[in-house]
């Protein structure tokens, strides 16, 4: 046997063994790195991206409400405040009495001997209701425009729970008739009700608004209607 050749083969063997070991390790690393397990392990080690943010000025949102417009209804009635329009029938003129007009004396209803008494003060636009010497009610009232309400001493001559004014298609609740003016009876009643159910003159009490009647609030007129009887004296004065 050739001794130098044998020595060369012995020295070459470790080199080949190292190559085989490193080659096996390389293949093992290749297969491991391509497996899902390695992806999961290395993914947990990968640092996440830094969150970048900053303040931004944005305009505040605005809201514009939708506007609804309702039609304005102009009521018609026998008695109307100055700020409302009114159509007067030609054959039913409205009497207007000056402040120095003579006092009209109505005939009291025969047989009344009670102690009830109603006082209407035109200058104060107020009604005072007495029983004997006791003041039982004190109401804000409205009388006729242009001194249309007569002054004098009258009496309740009719009671109608809900009088109807056919000329102007209105209802006058708690009607107490007190005197006649031509073919029309003037009286005391609540705020009129229009044919559409609306209440006329709400908010206008305490100033002259009628064409002769004495107008009270709805609640006050009900109290007076329940209290008064036919024949109760009614005095209207300045």
BELZIGI-V472125 format. One record per residue. N is the residue number from 1. PHI is phi in radians with two decimals (NA if undefined). PSI is psi in degrees with one decimal (none if undefined). NEAR is the number of other ideal C-beta (glycine too) atoms within 8 Angstrom. Layout:
N&PHI&PSI&NEAR / N&PHI&PSI&NEAR
This chain:
1&NA&141.0&4 / 2&-1.41&116.6&5 / 3&-1.22&-42.5&6 / 4&-1.08&-37.3&6 / 5&-1.16&-36.9&8 / 6&-1.18&-37.9&9 / 7&-1.14&-37.0&8 / 8&-1.16&-38.3&8 / 9&-1.20&-34.7&8 / 10&-1.14&-39.9&7 / 11&-1.22&-30.2&8 / 12&-1.33&-25.4&8 / 13&-1.10&-45.9&8 / 14&-1.06&-35.6&7 / 15&-1.12&-45.1&8 / 16&-1.12&-40.1&8 / 17&-1.10&-40.6&8 / 18&-1.13&-39.9&8 / 19&-1.09&-41.8&8 / 20&-1.13&-40.1&8 / 21&-1.13&-48.5&8 / 22&-1.15&-33.3&8 / 23&-1.16&-41.9&8 / 24&-1.13&-41.7&8 / 25&-1.10&-38.7&8 / 26&-1.11&-43.1&8 / 27&-1.15&-39.8&8 / 28&-1.10&-42.2&8 / 29&-1.13&-37.6&8 / 30&-1.11&-48.3&8 / 31&-1.16&-35.5&8 / 32&-1.21&-41.2&9 / 33&-1.18&-25.9&7 / 34&-1.57&-0.5&6 / 35&-1.52&156.3&8 / 36&-1.06&-30.4&5 / 37&-1.11&-44.4&7 / 38&-1.13&-35.3&10 / 39&-1.11&-39.2&8 / 40&-1.18&-41.5&8 / 41&-1.17&-47.9&8 / 42&-1.22&-26.6&8 / 43&-1.17&-36.7&7 / 44&-1.23&-22.7&6 / 45&-1.55&-11.2&5 / 46&-1.38&125.1&6 / 47&-1.17&142.2&3 / 48&-1.34&159.3&4 / 49&-1.28&141.5&4 / 50&-1.19&134.7&4 / 51&-1.34&122.2&4 / 52&-1.86&128.1&4 / 53&-2.65&165.4&3 / 54&-2.77&159.2&4 / 55&-1.33&140.6&3 / 56&-2.29&132.7&4 / 57&-1.50&115.7&4 / 58&-1.99&139.5&4 / 59&-1.15&140.3&4 / 60&-1.26&136.3&4 / 61&-1.20&140.8&4 / 62&-1.95&153.6&4 / 63&-2.16&126.6&4 / 64&-1.91&110.2&4 / 65&-1.19&148.6&4 / 66&-1.36&131.0&4 / 67&-1.66&134.0&4 / 68&-1.98&132.6&4 / 69&-1.94&124.0&4 / 70&-1.75&143.7&4 / 71&-1.16&143.7&4 / 72&-1.53&126.8&4 / 73&-1.77&124.0&6 / 74&-1.67&109.0&6 / 75&-1.31&155.8&9 / 76&-2.11&136.3&10 / 77&-2.77&175.9&12 / 78&-1.26&-21.9&10 / 79&-2.39&126.2&12 / 80&-2.39&137.2&11 / 81&-1.16&163.6&9 / 82&-1.03&-33.9&5 / 83&-1.39&-3.5&3 / 84&-1.93&152.1&8 / 85&-1.49&153.1&5 / 86&-2.58&137.7&7 / 87&-1.77&123.0&5 / 88&-1.82&129.9&7 / 89&-1.20&136.8&6 / 90&-1.06&-34.9&5 / 91&-1.58&10.4&4 / 92&-2.25&71.4&10 / 93&-1.12&150.5&6 / 94&-1.62&120.0&8 / 95&-1.26&137.7&8 / 96&-2.16&126.1&7 / 97&-2.02&129.8&9 / 98&-1.22&166.0&6 / 99&-1.13&-25.8&5 / 100&-1.69&19.2&3 / 101&-1.18&151.2&9 / 102&-1.15&152.8&3 / 103&-1.32&129.8&7 / 104&-1.61&125.0&9 / 105&-1.82&115.9&6 / 106&-1.56&148.5&11 / 107&-1.28&123.5&5 / 108&-1.17&153.4&8 / 109&-1.19&126.2&10 / 110&-1.09&147.6&4 / 111&1.58&-4.6&5 / 112&-1.44&127.5&12 / 113&-2.35&22.5&3 / 114&-1.41&-177.2&7 / 115&-1.97&11.5&6 / 116&-1.40&147.9&12 / 117&-2.74&133.8&10 / 118&-2.05&127.4&16 / 119&-2.06&126.3&11 / 120&-1.96&120.3&14 / 121&-1.80&110.0&11 / 122&-1.19&-39.9&12 / 123&-1.13&-33.2&5 / 124&-1.64&-9.5&5 / 125&0.88&56.6&13 / 126&-2.55&151.9&10 / 127&-2.12&135.1&16 / 128&-2.09&128.6&10 / 129&-2.03&122.8&15 / 130&-2.05&150.8&13 / 131&-2.27&105.3&8 / 132&1.20&-128.1&5 / 133&-1.70&6.0&3 / 134&-1.72&127.8&6 / 135&-1.39&113.1&7 / 136&-1.70&-29.3&7 / 137&-2.46&149.4&11 / 138&-2.44&111.8&7 / 139&-2.12&142.1&11 / 140&-1.23&135.3&11 / 141&-2.35&169.0&13 / 142&-2.33&131.1&14 / 143&-1.88&-165.2&14 / 144&-1.37&147.9&12 / 145&-1.21&150.8&9 / 146&0.98&37.7&6 / 147&1.03&37.7&10 / 148&-1.35&-14.7&14 / 149&-1.51&126.7&16 / 150&-1.20&146.4&11 / 151&-1.70&148.7&11 / 152&2.60&-175.7&11 / 153&-1.94&122.2&10 / 154&-2.23&-162.5&12 / 155&-2.71&153.8&14 / 156&-1.16&117.5&15 / 157&-1.95&-6.9&11 / 158&-2.74&148.7&10 / 159&-2.28&119.7&11 / 160&-2.27&122.9&7 / 161&-0.99&-36.9&7 / 162&-2.65&93.4&9 / 163&-1.37&142.5&10 / 164&-1.92&128.0&7 / 165&-1.71&97.9&12 / 166&-1.19&-29.4&5 / 167&-1.10&-38.3&7 / 168&-2.02&6.8&8 / 169&0.99&55.6&8 / 170&-2.30&160.6&14 / 171&-1.97&139.7&9 / 172&-2.12&93.3&16 / 173&-1.15&153.7&14 / 174&0.95&54.6&14 / 175&-1.39&127.5&15 / 176&-2.13&103.6&13 / 177&-1.31&137.9&12 / 178&-2.19&-28.9&13 / 179&-2.79&160.5&13 / 180&-1.74&140.4&7 / 181&-2.19&93.4&9 / 182&1.19&-127.7&6 / 183&-1.60&5.6&4 / 184&-1.98&140.5&8 / 185&-1.71&126.5&9 / 186&-1.65&151.6&12 / 187&-2.83&-163.6&14 / 188&-1.94&132.3&15 / 189&-2.71&170.5&15 / 190&-1.38&173.8&13 / 191&-0.93&130.1&14 / 192&-1.13&154.2&16 / 193&-1.98&126.0&11 / 194&-1.34&167.8&13 / 195&-1.12&-23.5&5 / 196&-1.55&5.6&5 / 197&1.60&-5.8&5 / 198&-1.33&149.4&8 / 199&-1.61&127.2&9 / 200&-1.56&142.0&12 / 201&1.29&10.0&13 / 202&-1.04&126.4&6 / 203&1.67&-3.3&4 / 204&-1.89&-0.6&9 / 205&-1.11&147.9&14 / 206&1.74&3.4&7 / 207&-2.47&155.7&8 / 208&-1.12&122.7&11 / 209&-2.34&-11.7&13 / 210&-1.77&-179.4&14 / 211&-1.83&22.7&10 / 212&2.56&-32.2&13 / 213&-1.29&161.4&15 / 214&-1.75&121.2&15 / 215&-1.89&134.4&16 / 216&-2.10&166.5&17 / 217&-1.14&160.1&10 / 218&-1.05&-44.9&10 / 219&-1.18&-44.5&6 / 220&-1.13&-40.1&12 / 221&-1.12&-35.1&15 / 222&-1.15&-41.5&11 / 223&-1.07&-45.6&9 / 224&-1.15&-41.2&17 / 225&-1.08&-42.2&12 / 226&-1.21&-28.0&6 / 227&-1.48&-40.7&9 / 228&-1.31&154.8&11 / 229&-2.23&160.5&9 / 230&-1.08&129.2&9 / 231&1.82&-10.0&11 / 232&-1.08&124.2&13 / 233&-1.09&142.1&12 / 234&-2.26&116.7&13 / 235&-1.87&130.7&11 / 236&-2.08&125.1&13 / 237&-2.62&168.2&8 / 238&-1.56&none&6
